[in-house]
């Protein structure tokens, strides 16, 4: 099976779209845009592959809510810049009302084709990208650091002001060297007071080694929590089998 980045992004959007089928009191988040991105047969293939992974659906639901809350907390603390690395079909820019209310500037970073596809799907639904959203193409398979730093600056990103950086659903596609490279780059462009929110699996990082790793990159502290703990925060009962595979974290610069 051949699955590309658009197909995997569409599969994630499918999980988010299912949230609206739940009774309002049981929803972890509201995403009125996810259904636009569910894709076709190739996305269905990706979905079937993902659903074979233990607790996949719950991990997407919980990471979405965890990151929503982490972004909201950063904005409530006065941060007015959001950088979304590997933005895919994520629509926090549109659905988190605090972004527009607080005058936040959002920089969505992804492959050019992915960003173009996202804009086209939204446009077909009559939805325009708001002026505070800046789409910044980047090729993470190349030497991206200097070009992306320059492109962010050209789009209005301020390196002298704190930002919250979202790195969602990306680490599983990277090897150790690529993870460390991106961590160092994020720390290099993020002003003191910035935050990095991300998710990972224990097959990607050993939780015991993560704090030293992010400190070597240039961050000063880490709040790292298991999916089981996050499950207990938002849902009732015991987390299903497989909850120990997933973790969510916020690093401070």
C-alpha positions in Angstrom: 0.0 0.0 0.0 1.3 3.4 -0.9 0.1 6.2 1.3 1.2 9.8 1.0 1.1 12.7 3.5 -2.3 14.0 2.2 -3.8 10.5 2.7 -2.6 10.3 6.3 -3.8 13.9 7.0 -7.2 12.9 5.6 -7.3 9.9 7.8 -6.7 12.0 10.9 -9.4 14.4 9.7 -11.8 11.5 9.6 -11.2 10.8 13.3 -11.8 14.4 14.2 -14.9 14.5 12.1 -16.4 11.6 14.1 -16.3 13.8 17.2 -19.4 15.8 15.9 -21.4 12.5 15.9 -21.1 12.2 19.6 -23.6 13.8 22.0 -22.5 17.4 22.7 -21.7 16.6 26.4 -19.4 13.7 25.3 -17.3 15.7 22.8 -13.7 16.5 23.7 -13.6 19.3 21.1 -15.6 21.0 18.3 -14.3 20.7 14.8 -16.9 21.8 12.2 -14.3 21.7 9.4 -12.8 18.2 9.7 -15.5 16.6 7.5 -14.3 18.6 4.6 -10.9 16.8 4.5 -11.9 13.1 4.9 -10.6 12.2 1.4 -11.3 9.2 -0.8 -10.2 5.6 -1.3 -6.5 6.2 -0.5 -7.4 7.9 2.8 -9.6 4.9 3.6 -6.6 2.6 3.2 -4.6 4.8 5.5 -7.5 4.8 8.0 -7.7 1.0 8.0 -4.0 0.8 8.7 -4.2 3.3 11.5 -7.2 1.6 13.1 -5.2 -1.6 13.4 -3.0 0.3 16.0 -4.1 -0.1 19.6 -6.2 2.8 20.9 -5.6 4.9 17.7 -8.9 6.7 17.7 -8.7 7.6 21.4 -5.1 8.8 21.0 -6.2 11.3 18.2 -9.2 12.5 20.3 -7.1 13.1 23.4 -4.1 14.6 21.7 -6.4 17.1 19.9 -8.0 18.2 23.2 -4.6 18.2 25.0 -3.1 20.4 22.3 -6.1 22.7 22.1 -5.9 23.3 25.8 -2.1 23.8 25.7 -2.5 26.4 22.9 -5.3 28.1 24.8 -3.1 28.2 28.0 -0.3 29.8 26.0 -2.5 32.5 24.5 -4.0 33.2 28.0 -0.5 33.8 29.2 0.0 36.5 26.6 1.6 34.6 23.7 0.4 36.0 20.4 2.2 33.8 17.8 1.4 30.2 16.9 3.6 28.1 14.6 2.1 24.8 13.4 4.7 22.5 12.0 3.3 19.9 9.7 -0.1 21.6 9.9 -1.8 19.1 7.6 -5.5 19.6 7.6 -5.6 21.0 11.1 -8.0 23.8 11.5 -7.3 25.3 14.9 -6.7 28.6 13.2 -10.4 28.7 12.3 -12.0 26.9 15.2 -10.2 28.2 18.3 -12.0 31.5 18.9 -9.2 32.8 21.2 -6.9 33.1 18.2 -9.0 35.7 16.4 -10.1 37.4 19.7 -6.6 37.9 20.9 -5.1 39.1 17.6 -2.8 36.1 17.3 -0.8 35.5 14.2 -0.7 31.9 13.0 2.0 30.4 10.8 1.0 27.1 9.2 4.1 25.2 7.9 3.9 22.2 5.6 4.8 21.0 2.2 3.6 23.4 -0.5 1.3 20.8 -2.1 -0.3 20.0 1.2 -1.0 23.7 1.9 -2.4 24.2 -1.6 -4.7 21.3 -1.2 -6.0 22.6 2.2 -6.7 26.1 0.7 -8.5 24.5 -2.3 -10.7 22.4 -0.1 -11.6 25.3 2.2 -12.3 27.5 -0.8 -14.6 24.9 -2.4 -16.6 25.1 0.9 -16.7 28.9 0.7 -14.2 29.3 3.6 -11.4 31.8 3.2 -8.1 31.7 5.0 -8.2 34.6 7.5 -5.7 37.4 7.3 -4.0 36.4 10.5 -3.1 33.0 9.1 0.1 32.7 7.1 0.8 29.6 5.0 4.5 28.9 4.9 5.7 26.1 2.6 8.8 24.1 3.6 10.5 20.9 2.5 11.5 19.1 5.6 13.4 16.5 3.5 15.9 19.2 2.4 18.1 21.7 4.3 15.1 23.6 5.5 16.4 25.6 8.5 17.7 28.7 6.9 15.0 28.9 4.1 12.2 28.3 6.6 13.6 30.8 9.1 13.7 33.4 6.4 10.2 32.5 5.1 8.7 32.8 8.6 10.3 36.2 9.0 8.9 37.3 5.6 5.5 36.2 6.7 5.7 38.4 9.8 7.0 35.9 12.5 8.9 37.8 15.3 11.8 35.9 16.8 12.0 38.5 19.6 8.5 37.5 20.8 7.4 34.2 22.4 5.4 31.7 20.3 3.6 28.5 20.9 4.8 25.8 18.5 2.5 22.9 17.7 4.3 19.7 16.5 1.4 17.3 16.2 1.5 13.8 14.7 5.0 14.3 13.2 7.6 12.6 15.4 6.5 9.1 14.4 7.7 9.9 10.8 11.2 11.1 11.9 14.3 9.3 12.9 16.4 10.3 15.9 18.6 12.7 13.9 15.7 14.5 12.3 13.9 14.8 15.6 17.0 16.4 17.3 17.6 18.6 14.3 14.1 20.0 14.4 14.2 20.5 18.2 17.4 22.5 17.9 15.9 24.6 15.1 12.7 25.3 17.0 14.7 26.4 20.0 16.9 28.6 17.8 13.9 30.6 16.4 11.8 30.6 19.6 12.2 33.5 22.0 12.5 32.9 25.7 9.0 32.2 27.1 8.0 30.2 24.1 6.4 26.8 24.4 6.5 23.6 22.2 3.5 21.2 22.5 3.8 17.8 20.9 2.8 14.2 21.0 4.9 11.0 20.7 4.9 7.3 21.2 7.2 5.4 23.5 8.6 3.6 20.4 9.9 7.0 19.3 11.3 8.3 22.5 12.1 6.8 25.9 10.2 9.1 28.3 13.1 8.9 30.7 15.5 10.3 28.1 13.2 13.1 26.8 14.0 15.9 29.4 17.8 15.7 28.8 17.1 15.6 25.1 15.0 18.7 25.0 17.4 20.5 27.3 20.3 19.7 24.9 18.2 21.3 22.2 17.8 24.5 24.1 14.6 24.2 26.1 14.6 24.6 29.9 11.8 22.4 31.2 9.3 19.7 30.2 5.8 18.7 31.3 5.5 15.2 30.0 2.3 13.1 30.6 0.9 9.8 29.6 -2.2 9.2 27.6 -3.6 7.4 30.6 -3.3 10.5 32.8 -4.9 12.6 30.0 -7.6 10.1 29.6 -8.4 10.5 33.3 -8.5 14.2 32.9 -11.1 14.3 30.2 -13.0 10.9 30.3 -14.4 8.6 32.9 -13.5 5.0 33.6 -10.2 3.2 33.0 -8.2 3.9 29.8 -8.3 1.1 27.3 -5.4 -1.3 26.7 -2.6 0.4 24.9 -2.8 3.7 26.7 0.8 3.4 27.8 2.0 3.7 24.2 1.2 7.4 23.8 2.4 10.5 25.5 1.8 14.3 25.3 4.3 17.0 26.3 4.9 20.7 26.6 8.4 22.1 26.6 9.3 25.6 27.7 12.0 27.7 26.1 
